[in-house]
Amino acid sequence: MYKPFSPLTGPNSMQDQQAVASLYSSEANRRKLWKAAIKWPLYSVAVMPVLLAAGWKHGTGQVVRMDQLIGFLLASVMLLLWENLTNDLFDADTGVDTFAKPHSVVALLGRRQPIQRMAYVVLLLGLLLILWLALRSNSAVFFLVLGSCCLGYLYQGPPFRLGYQGLGEPLCWLAFGPFATAAALLVLSPSVSSNSGIPWATATTLGAGPALATTLVLFCSHFHQVAEDAAHGKKSPLVRLGTQRAAALVPWLIVLTIALEWIPVMQGAWPISTLLGAIGLPSAMKLIRLLKKHHNHPELISGSKFLALRFQALNGLGMSIGLALAPVLGLN
């Protein structure tokens, strides 16, 4: 169990030493660490389900409630912040981040309690905002988002820690795919639809590809810390597969992502403008080349998750815009 160190008595464990190193590093280095800890580009995964839902609704001639959209965006960011803060706390408990993650918020502050309090506050605010949005649209929105939060807790939270059993990726796909997309579709609908059912089919079709791109970000985040994960009993897919086989799997995950997004276009269910999601492919190709060449060099692939994140963001944004532009382009 991680114990806060005291600057007066000095570090009492390797984890404390990591915190000391973060606290007393140079100002320039601390700024870099905090920038890495905030992980602001990562929040594209939080906002993508509602952007996709808005693009789909606009493209099919339905009303998009902008006040609900903005509220859902804000709540999604707060809930992902809760997820990131608690993941740092849970990883600090197991020691898995001792060497691999000097930009952990726990390592930077050297204390758990303020982080824990902040996590609880943003979780409460996020859920209260979601409750308010649900009351203005459909009560199922609250339970779908709550379900996504539960999946997020199962990933790292004790006593489950399913991410340590290699189940983080399926949980991620479920949370950011069917659950979040269904909630986003409902929250943007008029309140008169409060008795309508959950649009599982539409949510799954719409969210399957982008959610797989989000899952790829999680998958790639482990490439540079396989040894640390294995040493602390974290049996991530990278630990189970090894970096070479995992790197060989990445192109297939990208192909499957694109296939899930292009099949509805080929079937005539979505407009051809949806293919705008292909703007993410250059980043995907860079990711494939990087991992193929340096999969077993942690110091060279620590940024692989950011290439995956760029693919996820551009792919999802392009797809959203493509869906929304269909009426303008006469492609309905």
N, C-alpha and C positions, 0 to 999 in steps of 0.2 A: 504494500500500500504506500502510495506517495505521501510524504510528510513535508509540509512547508519547512524550508530551512530558515535559520536565523542569521542575518548578516553579522550578528555579534559573536555567535558561537562557531560559525563556519559551516560548510557543507558536511552532511552526515552520510551521504550515499552518492553513488554515481549519478543518480537523477538530480540530487541537489547540486552536484558539480556542474551539470548541464545548465541548471537554472542560474547558477553564479556566473557561468560563462556568458549567458545571454544578458544578465543584468549589468555586468561590468565590461561589456565589449565597447568598442568605440562608438561614438554617436552616429557616424555614418553607417556602421555595420548594424547598429540597433534599428536605424530607419529602414534598412533593407529587410531585417528580420520582421519588423512590424508590418511592412508592406506584404511580405510573404504570409504572415499570420492572418491578416485581414482577408486575403484571398478574394478581392473584389471581383475578378473575372469569373470566379466560380458561381456567382449568383445568376449567371445566365441560365444555369440549369433550373433555378427556382422559378424564373419568370417565363420560361419557354412554354409550359402547358397552357397558360392563359393567352399567350400571344398566338399560339396555334389555334386555340378555340375561337379567338376573336377573328383571325384570318378566315377560318372555315365558315363561321357564321356570316361574316360580311360577304364572302364569296357566294353564299347560297341565298343571299337576299334577306337574311334575318337581322333583327335589331341587335346591336351591340351596345350595352349600357356602359358608357365610359366611366361613370362614377364607380360602378361595380368592378370594372376592369382595373382601375387605379387602386382601389381598395384591396383587391386580390393580389396585385403585384406587391404592394407594401406588406401585406400579411405573409406572403410567400417568402419574401426576403427575411422577415423577422424569424420565421420558423426555420429557415435554413441556417440563420445565425445561431439559433438555439442548438441545432444539430451539430454545427461545427464546434461550438464551445463545449458541448457535452462530450463529443468525440475526443477532444483534447484532454478533458478530465478523465475519461475512461481509459484512454491510452496511457495517461500518466500513472494510473493505478496499476497497470500491468507492466509498466516500464518499457513498452515496445518503442516509445519515441525517444528514449534516452539519448541515442546517438544519431538516429536518422532524422530527427525533426527539431533542430535548435530554434525554429520559428514557432514552436508550439506556444500558445498563449500562456499555458502553465509554466513553461520554461522561461518565458520572457518576464512574467510577473513574479514568479517564485512563490505564489500563494494560490491556493484553491478557492478560498471562500468568496472573494470578489467575483471570480469567474462564475462560480456556481450561482451566486445571487443574480448576476446579469443574465445567465442562461434561463433561470426561472422567470425573471421579469419579461424577457422577450418572448418566451413561450406563452406566458399568460396574456400579454398584449396581443400576440399574434392570434391566439385562439379566440379572444374576445372580439377581435376585429372580424374573424371568420364567422363567429356566431352572429354578429350584426349583419354581415353580408348575407348569411343564410336566411335570416329572418326576412330579408328584403327580396329573397328569390326562392330558394327551395331548402327545406330543412335538411335534406340529404347532403348538402354541401358541407355542413359542419361535420357530419359523421364520416364522410369520405376523407376530409382533411385530417380528422382525428385518426382515421385508419392509417393514413400516410405517416403521421407522426409515430404511431405505434410501430410501424415497419421500420422507421428510422431508429427507434429505441432498441428494437430487437437486434439491429445490426451490431451495435457496440455496447449496449447497456447491460449491466449485470442483472440477474445471473445468466442471461441468455447468451450474449456475445456471439451471435450467429455468424458474424463476420469472421470470427476466429475459426469457424468450421468451413469457411469457403462459400458461405451462402449470402454474402453481402451483395453480390451482383444481381441475383434474382430478386432480392428485396428492393434493390434500387430500381430495377425495371418496373416492378409492380407499383412502387410509390410514385414515380415520376411518369409512368405510363397510364394505365387504366384509371387508377385512383385520382391522381391530380388532374388528368384531362377531363374525366367525367365531372369532377367538381367545378372545373373552369367552364365547361359547357353549360352547366346548370346556373352558375352564379351570374352569367351574362344574360340569362333569359329573363323575360318579364316575370314579375311576381305571380301573375295569374297561372304560371306553369307549376305552382308549388305542389300540385297533386300528380304531376307527371312522374313517370318512372326514371330510373337512372339510365342514361344512354350508354350502356356498356359497349354495345357493338360499335357505335360511332367513336367512342372514346378509345377503344382498343385499336381500331383501324387507324385513327388519327395520331394516336400517341405511340404506337408500337415502334416505329422507326426512330423518331427523335429520342424516345426513352432508351433505346438501345445505344444511341450515340452518347447519352448521359452515362449509361452503364460502362461504356468504353473509357470514359474519363476516370471512373473509379478503378477499373481494371488496370489502366496504365499508371495509376498513382503508386502502384506497388513495385514497379520494375526496379527502382533504385534502392529498395530496402528489403530485398528477399532474405538476406542473411539475418537481419534483425528480426523480421517477422518469424522466421523459422526458429530462432533462438528463444523467442518468447511464446512459442506454441500457437502462433497465428497461422493457421493453415489456409492462407489465401490461395486463389487459383494459381498465382505465380509460384508459390511454394510447392504446390502439388504438381504443376506442370513443368517447372523449370523455365528459365528465361527464354531459351531457344524455342521450345514448343509454344510458349505463350506468344512470343513475337510472331511466329508463323500463323497463329490464330487471329491476330489483329486484322489482316486483310479480309478474312472471311467475315469478321464482325462488321467491317465497313461495307462489304458487299451486301450483307444481309440487311443492314440499315437502309441502304439505297433501294434494295429490292422491295422492302416493306413500304417504302414511300412511292415507288414507281409503279408497282402492280395496280393500285387503284387508278392511276392515270391510264395505263394500258387497257384496263377494263372499261374505261369511259366514265368512271365514277367521279374522278377529279379532273379539273382542267389541266391542259398541258403546261400552263404557267407554273404549276406546282414543281416542275422540274428545276425551277430556280434554286431549289435546295442544293443543286450540284455545285454551287459556288463554294461549298465547304470541301470539295474534293482535293484541291491543291494542298490544303493543310493535311488531309488524310494521307496523301502520297508522301509528304515529307515525314509524317509519323512512321509510315511503313518502312521507308528507307532508313530512318534513324535507328529503329529497333532491329532491323535486319542486320545492320552493320555493327551496332554497339550494345546489343541486348544484355551482354554480360559485363558491361562497364558502367557501374552505378553513377560515377561522377560525370559521365557523358550523356546519360539519359534521364537525369533528374527532371528535365523540362518536358519529358514526353507527355505528361498529363496535360500540359498547356497546349501542345499541338492537338491533342485529342479534344481539349476544351474549345479550341478555335474551330475545329471541324464541327463540333456539336453546336456552337453558337451560330456559325455561318449557315450551316445546313438547316437548322430550325428556323432561323430568321428568314432565310431565302424561301423556305417552304411556306411560312406564314404570309409573307408578302405575295408570293405567287398565288396562293389561294384567294387572298383579298383582292388582287388585281384582276381576277377573272372577269367580273362584270364590266370593268372599264375597258378591257381588251376584247370584249364581246366573245368570251370563251365559255360562257355558261352553257 
